Structure formats: structure tokens, C-alpha cells
Amino acid sequence: IILGMIIGNFVVLAPGAKTPISEVAEIGVLLLLFLIGLDLDLERFKEMVLPASGVAFGGVVLPFIFGYFAAIFFGFSVLESLFIGASLVATSVGVSASILHESGKLRSKVGTLIMDSAVADDVIAIIIMTVILSFATTGLLQITEIFILGLSSILFFVISLTVGVLALREISERIPIGEENLILGGLVMILAFALITEEIGLAAIIGAFVSGLVIGQTHFAKSLAGPISTMGKGFFIPIFFVSMGMGFDFGAFSSIGFFAVVLIILAIVGKVIGCSLGAKIFGFGNKESVATGIAMIPRGEVALIIASSGFERGFIGADVVSILLIIVIVTTIVTPTPLWEFLKDI
């Protein structure tokens, strides 16, 4: 990330611009989320759905309210304020998931809670974006579109984690597959799931994560983990973090001034308080609850998708996009150190 910030001083990337680095970074984040899904315990993942819903709810409501009313207070329009609030909702699971993975806490109870909550956050954020875009375009709330998106998301998760797992288990037990074909098949499955979730209206990263969950329940998991990990961590995943850092614009940060600082603080505080309370309500200890809140601080891909969607349609200006980009970078940078400290004692 720091390297990306240094490079970004010489090469400025426009929001939403497609460059060779950004394309490679997209592959990197897909591989990262696949590896995270591959390493998760599916049964514990299912057990954590209810508490994760509570954490996600707290992590959605407070940041949205904080972001919306802060933007209104600083003179932004209702529509711009809605986009700012929505962009603060989604959690970028990449940074926290990487720390959980490296610290050996990914399969722990709190690690599974964080991953479940982050996925729920992203799904809710996409639904909120759909509602806002519908309202901005037509002036009306398209209930049918919202219902279809919600139903499609539920069906995708249910079918993938039941029929998908059973079918792949059957294949893994009956059909011998060479290592090269296995790696190729794994990559195809990652991209296929990513494409399906994009077609549904969700982020591609959710599809990559679910594909890892599915393959993780078969005999293919151990054979795939090594090669995909080498490929991802050796090249693609570091490029993802470099790309995130390249989006930082020191000039934009200094010109936006006080509002950017206020929004960054609210983005952090909203997540920590909302998610910590959600975890606490469902019986987690103080350190586990705070660790969950800290892990949910980073914003990333989905926040940028929301910002780009509003910018491309002319609903928000470049100033709003710059603010959100700064929030993505700052929240990504401030998370690792405190999260490591809290995870040590859990």
C-alpha cells in the first residue's frame, strides 16, 4: 500500500479507470478472497450466520447515518449524502482477512464471525446502492428490483453451499484429476462464480469467496491451496494492495480539508461501535467484540463500486469520489496494527 502511495505521486489513476495494474489487481483480490474461502470451516461459517447478521446490521446502520448526516451538515445534496452514507457501509474484507489468515485466527470463532459479517455487509451495501440508483434515476423506489436482487443473492448462496458442495464432493471422490487440470478447473470456477455474482448484481469478490468455500469442502482443497497461494501471493495479491495505494491523491486530501477528516473519523467510529455492539449482544467477549469492530473498518472494492456508479451517472461529483477514495486508503492503512494487537490476546 505504501509503495502504491509513492507510485501514485507520479502516476495518478482516475476513479474507475481501467489500467493494466487495476486489471491485475482485480485478479489479485479474487484470488485472495478465494484462498480465504478455501481456508474457512463451512460448518462454523453456517453457525455464525445469526450473530454475523447482528454485527452486519450494526456495521451498516451507524456508518450510513453518520455519513449521511455529516454530508448534509457540510452542505452536500441529499443524493450526494445518500451515496456517501452508502459508501461507508461496505467492508473491504481483503486486509482483515489477510491478517486473520497470517495470524492463524481465520478458522477461529471470531475469524469466522468477521468473514460472515463482511460478506453480509457487502450484500447489504449492494442492495442499498441499487435502491439509491433506482431512486436517483426514477425518483421512485423500485421494490421489484430490490426483491429480485435479495432473492437472487439468497438462492445463489443456498445452491452453492448445498448442491454445489455435494456435486463437487462427488466429482472429487469419483474422478481422478491431474494437478494441471485441477489448477485450471479451480481458476475457471473462481471466474465463473465471480461472473455469476456480477450478473446477479453483487460484487465479483463475493463469488470468488463462495467458490473457495465450496472447493474447501472437497478433496481438491489441499491440492489447490498451494499452487493458487503461490500464484496469488507471489504476484497478483501484492499488486492489489499497490493498486489501492496508487489511488491516494495528496492534493485532493489537502483541498477537501476538514470534512474529509471528519468523515474518516466517523467511518472508523461507526464501524467499531456498531459491529462491536452487534458482537457483544450475541455473547462475544469485550476483546473479541472490539477486534470484530476493528476488522470491519477497512473500506475498499464495494465502496469504490458505489462511488463509481454514482460518478459515471452524474449523481455525484469528483470531489465526493476523492473523499471516498481517501477514506478507502486511510481505513485500509489504520486497521492492521490495532487488529494484530487485539488478535494476539484472543
Beta strands, then each sheet from edge to edge (+ up, - down):
end
